[in-house]
Amino acid sequence: MMKYRLGIDLGSSYTKGVLVDEQNKIAGLHCVKSGYSFNNASSKIIEHFSASHEIQYPVYTCGYGREQISAPFVSNSELIALSKAVYEVYGRSCSIIDIGGQDTKFIKVNANGQVDKFKMNRKCAAGTGSFLEEIAFRLDITPEEFTAFAEQAKQEVKINSFCTVFAISEIIGMIKNGSTLPDIIIGIYNSIILRSMEMALVEDHLVITGGLPAKHPMIVSLFKKKYPDSDSPEHSQFLAAYGCVLLNRES
């Protein structure tokens, strides 16, 4: 029976699992909320795949909770794992902007697939997945509705606040003063892009990854308008977990 290797990215908001076959091809994807226990989240991932596949141990982990797992594991750097997977997809030097639940990362990958430099955003969560989730909660709209509203925008309303709390207050004030929800939402998307692009100068192909662009494809479209030489690979939020396995492919 074929044994499958498993990569798990234990993120602050979601835990992602990637099942990889003997040819290093992705055989399955599964995502759960991280919740209060990374160990519980990783157990759900393992149980999901082990129900129909034989898992080879140790599993390979990265992310905030990469060492909070009871199964045998090998811990990996999320930055290096993500870079490895992106290089596997593109096979060339590039820049990565990864927009996650609690932070945004910039990574420069050289022609050999190694990390040349990286940078993380401010400690404030503005411009991350949790920023949009909080706004969606306050406005009572879903990610799908975010996209639908953004497509109706006539003009951008600029969001000036960098703090999530202040940004929400600013948005509520805009609504009170007559700004339309579509114009506000396109402004929210563009503020996330602006903060991401301010992290570092992008001089080559830009790869956009993470849970936020996966849930909000409009962000990728807006990135392309501002920086045409950019795209986002399929299942981009799972790439770090996939990279964990690729880093250990010789084991």
C-alpha positions as CSV (number, residue, x, y, z in Angstrom):
1,M,0.0,0.0,0.0
2,M,1.2,3.5,-0.8
3,K,2.2,5.6,2.1
4,Y,1.5,9.3,2.0
5,R,3.4,12.1,3.6
6,L,1.5,14.9,5.4
7,G,2.4,18.6,5.7
8,I,0.5,20.7,8.3
9,D,0.5,24.5,8.5
10,L,-0.8,25.4,11.9
11,G,-1.8,29.0,11.4
12,S,-3.2,31.5,13.9
13,S,-6.7,31.3,12.3
14,Y,-6.7,28.1,10.2
15,T,-4.8,24.8,10.1
16,K,-4.1,23.5,6.6
17,G,-3.1,19.9,5.7
18,V,-1.7,18.7,2.4
19,L,-1.4,15.0,1.6
20,V,1.5,14.2,-0.7
21,D,2.1,11.0,-2.7
22,E,5.4,9.2,-3.5
23,Q,5.8,11.4,-6.6
24,N,5.6,14.6,-4.5
25,K,2.2,15.4,-6.0
26,I,-0.6,16.8,-3.9
27,A,-3.2,14.0,-3.3
28,G,-5.5,15.9,-0.9
29,L,-6.2,19.1,0.9
30,H,-8.0,19.8,4.1
31,C,-8.5,22.9,6.3
32,V,-10.0,23.4,9.8
33,K,-10.2,26.3,12.2
34,S,-7.2,26.3,14.6
35,G,-9.5,27.3,17.5
36,Y,-8.0,27.1,21.0
37,S,-5.9,24.0,20.5
38,F,-3.4,23.5,17.7
39,N,-3.1,19.8,18.8
40,N,-6.8,19.3,18.3
41,A,-6.7,21.0,14.9
42,S,-3.8,18.9,13.8
43,S,-5.5,15.8,15.0
44,K,-8.6,16.6,12.9
45,I,-6.3,16.9,9.9
46,I,-4.6,13.6,10.6
47,E,-7.9,11.8,11.2
48,H,-9.4,13.2,8.0
49,F,-6.6,11.8,5.8
50,S,-5.8,8.6,7.8
51,A,-9.4,7.4,7.3
52,S,-8.7,6.6,3.7
53,H,-4.8,6.8,3.4
54,E,-1.9,5.3,5.2
55,I,0.1,8.2,6.7
56,Q,3.9,8.0,6.9
57,Y,5.3,9.5,10.2
58,P,6.6,11.9,11.1
59,V,4.3,14.6,9.7
60,Y,5.9,17.9,8.7
61,T,4.7,21.1,10.3
62,C,5.1,24.8,10.1
63,G,3.2,27.9,11.4
64,Y,2.5,29.3,14.8
65,G,1.5,26.0,16.3
66,R,4.1,23.8,14.5
67,E,5.4,22.3,17.8
68,Q,2.1,22.0,19.6
69,I,1.2,18.6,18.1
70,S,1.1,15.2,19.8
71,A,1.9,13.1,16.7
72,P,5.5,12.5,15.7
73,F,6.6,15.6,13.7
74,V,9.4,17.5,12.1
75,S,9.1,21.3,12.5
76,N,10.0,23.6,9.6
77,S,10.2,27.3,9.0
78,E,7.0,28.6,7.4
79,L,9.0,31.2,5.4
80,I,11.3,28.5,3.9
81,A,8.5,26.0,3.4
82,L,6.4,28.6,1.5
83,S,9.3,29.6,-0.6
84,K,10.1,26.0,-1.4
85,A,6.6,25.3,-2.6
86,V,6.4,28.6,-4.7
87,Y,9.7,27.7,-6.3
88,E,8.4,24.2,-7.1
89,V,5.4,25.8,-8.9
90,Y,7.3,28.6,-10.8
91,G,10.9,27.4,-11.0
92,R,12.3,30.9,-11.0
93,S,13.2,33.9,-8.8
94,C,10.2,35.8,-7.6
95,S,8.8,37.9,-4.8
96,I,6.0,36.6,-2.5
97,I,3.4,38.5,-0.6
98,D,1.7,36.2,1.8
99,I,-1.4,37.6,3.5
100,G,-2.5,35.5,6.5
101,G,-4.8,35.7,9.4
102,Q,-2.6,37.7,11.7
103,D,0.3,39.0,9.6
104,T,1.6,39.8,6.1
105,K,5.0,38.5,4.9
106,F,7.2,39.6,2.0
107,I,9.7,37.0,0.8
108,K,12.3,37.4,-1.9
109,V,13.2,34.1,-3.5
110,N,16.4,33.9,-5.6
111,A,17.0,31.9,-8.8
112,N,18.1,28.9,-6.7
113,G,14.9,28.8,-4.7
114,Q,16.5,30.2,-1.6
115,V,15.2,33.0,0.6
116,D,17.2,36.2,-0.1
117,K,15.3,38.4,2.4
118,F,12.0,38.7,4.1
119,K,10.0,41.2,6.0
120,M,6.8,41.0,8.2
121,N,4.2,43.7,8.6
122,R,3.6,45.8,11.7
123,K,2.3,44.0,14.7
124,C,-1.2,45.6,14.1
125,A,-3.5,43.2,12.4
126,A,-4.8,45.8,9.9
127,G,-4.4,44.5,6.4
128,T,-4.7,40.9,7.3
129,G,-7.4,38.2,7.3
130,S,-8.5,39.1,10.8
131,F,-8.9,42.7,9.7
132,L,-11.4,41.7,7.0
133,E,-13.2,39.2,9.2
134,E,-13.8,41.9,11.9
135,I,-15.1,44.3,9.3
136,A,-17.3,41.6,7.8
137,F,-18.7,40.8,11.2
138,R,-19.4,44.5,11.9
139,L,-21.1,45.0,8.5
140,D,-22.8,41.6,8.6
141,I,-21.6,40.5,5.2
142,T,-19.8,37.3,3.9
143,P,-16.6,37.1,1.8
144,E,-18.8,36.3,-1.3
145,E,-20.8,39.5,-0.6
146,F,-17.5,41.4,-0.3
147,T,-16.6,40.5,-3.8
148,A,-20.1,41.2,-5.2
149,F,-20.2,44.6,-3.5
150,A,-16.6,45.5,-4.8
151,E,-17.7,44.7,-8.3
152,Q,-20.4,47.4,-8.0
153,A,-18.0,50.2,-6.9
154,K,-18.0,53.5,-8.8
155,Q,-15.1,55.0,-7.0
156,E,-12.6,54.2,-4.3
157,V,-13.1,55.6,-0.8
158,K,-9.6,55.8,0.8
159,I,-9.2,54.1,4.2
160,N,-6.6,56.0,6.2
161,S,-6.5,54.2,9.5
162,F,-3.9,51.6,10.1
163,C,-5.4,50.3,13.3
164,T,-8.3,47.8,12.9
165,V,-10.4,49.4,15.6
166,F,-9.9,52.9,14.2
167,A,-10.5,51.7,10.6
168,I,-13.9,50.2,11.6
169,S,-14.8,53.5,13.3
170,E,-13.7,55.3,10.1
171,I,-15.8,53.0,7.9
172,I,-18.9,53.5,10.1
173,G,-18.4,57.2,9.9
174,M,-18.2,57.0,6.1
175,I,-21.5,55.0,5.9
176,K,-23.1,57.7,8.1
177,N,-21.9,60.4,5.8
178,G,-23.3,58.7,2.7
179,S,-20.5,56.7,1.2
180,T,-21.8,53.5,-0.5
181,L,-20.8,50.1,0.7
182,P,-19.3,49.0,-2.7
183,D,-17.0,52.1,-2.7
184,I,-16.0,51.5,0.9
185,I,-15.2,47.8,0.3
186,I,-13.0,48.6,-2.8
187,G,-11.2,51.1,-0.6
188,I,-10.7,48.4,2.1
189,Y,-9.2,46.0,-0.5
190,N,-6.9,48.7,-1.9
191,S,-5.8,49.6,1.6
192,I,-4.7,46.0,2.2
193,I,-2.8,46.0,-1.1
194,L,-1.1,49.3,-0.4
195,R,0.1,48.2,3.0
196,S,1.4,45.0,1.4
197,M,3.3,46.8,-1.4
198,E,4.8,49.2,1.1
199,M,6.7,46.4,2.8
200,A,9.4,46.1,0.1
201,L,10.2,47.1,-3.5
202,V,9.0,44.4,-5.9
203,E,11.3,44.1,-8.9
204,D,10.3,40.8,-10.4
205,H,7.3,38.4,-10.7
206,L,5.0,38.8,-7.7
207,V,3.3,35.7,-6.3
208,I,0.3,36.4,-4.0
209,T,-0.4,33.7,-1.4
210,G,-2.3,33.1,1.8
211,G,-5.8,32.6,3.0
212,L,-7.0,36.1,2.4
213,P,-6.5,36.2,-1.4
214,A,-7.9,32.6,-1.6
215,K,-11.1,33.8,0.1
216,H,-11.2,37.2,-1.6
217,P,-10.1,36.7,-5.3
218,M,-10.9,40.4,-6.0
219,I,-7.7,41.2,-4.1
220,V,-5.7,39.3,-6.7
221,S,-7.4,41.1,-9.5
222,L,-6.7,44.5,-7.9
223,F,-3.1,43.5,-7.3
224,K,-2.8,42.7,-11.0
225,K,-4.1,46.2,-11.9
226,K,-1.5,47.9,-9.7
227,Y,1.3,45.4,-10.6
228,P,0.6,43.5,-13.9
229,D,3.4,41.0,-13.4
230,S,1.6,39.2,-10.6
231,D,-0.6,36.2,-10.0
232,S,-1.8,33.8,-7.3
233,P,-1.4,30.0,-7.7
234,E,-4.2,27.6,-7.1
235,H,-4.8,26.6,-3.4
236,S,-2.2,29.3,-2.4
237,Q,-3.2,29.0,1.3
238,F,-1.9,25.4,1.3
239,L,1.5,26.0,-0.2
240,A,3.4,26.3,3.1
241,A,2.1,22.9,4.2
242,Y,3.1,21.5,0.9
243,G,6.5,23.1,1.2
244,C,7.0,21.3,4.5
245,V,6.9,18.0,2.7
246,L,9.0,19.1,-0.2
247,L,11.8,20.3,2.3
248,N,11.9,16.7,3.6
249,R,11.4,14.9,0.4
250,E,14.7,13.0,0.7
251,S,13.9,11.6,4.1
